[in-house]
Amino acid sequence: MADYKAMYYHLAGRMATAVDALEATTKALVDITEKLKLAQQTTEEMFINDTEEDPDEPDIIR
């Protein structure tokens, strides 16, 4: 007869390990995404707040 208890414990343990790895990866991706968004927003604000016009810079449609 199959040892369903052993199979269940094996599956539950492997699933817990996989879920832990997925959660760690997801958290890292969220952190990276937030840092990239902040960098983009900061750069956009720097660009918008720059009042000095460069005569050699082509006109940009805004």
CYANA upper distance limits for C-alpha pairs under 8 A (distance plus 0.5 A):
  3 ASP  CA      7 MET  CA      6.88
  4 TYR  CA      8 TYR  CA      6.46
  5 LYS  CA      9 TYR  CA      6.72
  6 ALA  CA     10 HIS  CA      6.56
  7 MET  CA     11 LEU  CA      6.59
  8 TYR  CA     12 ALA  CA      6.43
  9 TYR  CA     13 GLY  CA      6.47
 10 HIS  CA     14 ARG  CA      6.74
 11 LEU  CA     15 MET  CA      6.50
 12 ALA  CA     16 ALA  CA      6.58
 13 GLY  CA     17 THR  CA      6.82
 14 ARG  CA     18 ALA  CA      6.70
 15 MET  CA     19 VAL  CA      6.53
 16 ALA  CA     20 ASP  CA      6.62
 17 THR  CA     21 ALA  CA      6.79
 18 ALA  CA     22 LEU  CA      6.62
 19 VAL  CA     23 GLU  CA      6.55
 20 ASP  CA     24 ALA  CA      6.72
 21 ALA  CA     25 THR  CA      6.67
 22 LEU  CA     26 THR  CA      6.48
 23 GLU  CA     27 LYS  CA      6.57
 24 ALA  CA     28 ALA  CA      6.74
 25 THR  CA     29 LEU  CA      6.67
 26 THR  CA     30 VAL  CA      6.66
 27 LYS  CA     31 ASP  CA      6.70
 28 ALA  CA     32 ILE  CA      6.65
 29 LEU  CA     33 THR  CA      6.49
 30 VAL  CA     34 GLU  CA      6.65
 31 ASP  CA     35 LYS  CA      6.78
 32 ILE  CA     36 LEU  CA      6.73
 33 THR  CA     37 LYS  CA      6.65
 34 GLU  CA     38 LEU  CA      6.64
 35 LYS  CA     39 ALA  CA      6.69
 36 LEU  CA     40 GLN  CA      6.68
 37 LYS  CA     41 GLN  CA      6.59
 38 LEU  CA     42 THR  CA      6.47
 39 ALA  CA     43 THR  CA      6.61
 40 GLN  CA     44 GLU  CA      6.61
 41 GLN  CA     45 GLU  CA      6.63
 42 THR  CA     46 MET  CA      6.65
 43 THR  CA     47 PHE  CA      6.68
 44 GLU  CA     48 ILE  CA      6.61
 45 GLU  CA     49 ASN  CA      6.41
 46 MET  CA     50 ASP  CA      6.58
 53 GLU  CA     57 GLU  CA      8.32
